[in-house]
Amino acid sequence: MKLISRVSCADEAFGCDYALIDLTQALARLALKRIGTLCDMKRVDHDLYETHYWDYQTVYFSPWAAEGEGCGNVLAEAIEQSPTVAGDWMEAPAGLAIPELLVARIESPRMIARYDGIFFVAILKHTDFTVSTGEIPARALEAAST
């Protein structure tokens, strides 16, 4: 199932408004395994709060990155009207394909595991702006893993 989250950033992150991830059974199982590893490590170090993993599965994009194309508002409306699946994540519209010119260039993409879910962060290329997705709760990962 493809999911979309609005991204947040402490600064104005032009060219990066949403994140798209394909939450496959394999990805859900991997995320649950990482949450389990975090819980195991917490027994050794009580100050542990989260673990970071390099992760290149998230596509960060903005419908308005190519304003001359005229598709920005239509795509944004379709996304915002999508049903909520888990937390801040919405189900991607059927057949959604993100054109390359709308994809944000990023560095340091990571999956962050916490005790009750995962989320994704990245740094916009050539900036120091970190963008962050909403959290996918562990219960949603468990449902997707079966």
Protein Blocks (a to p, Z undefined) as FASTA:
>chain_A
ZZddddddfbdcehiabdcddddfklmmmmmmmmmmmmmmmmmmmmbmbdcdddfkbccd
dfklmmmnopmmmmmmmmmmpccfbhjbccddehiacdfklpccdehiacdddfkbccdd
dddehiabdcddddddfklmmmmmZZ
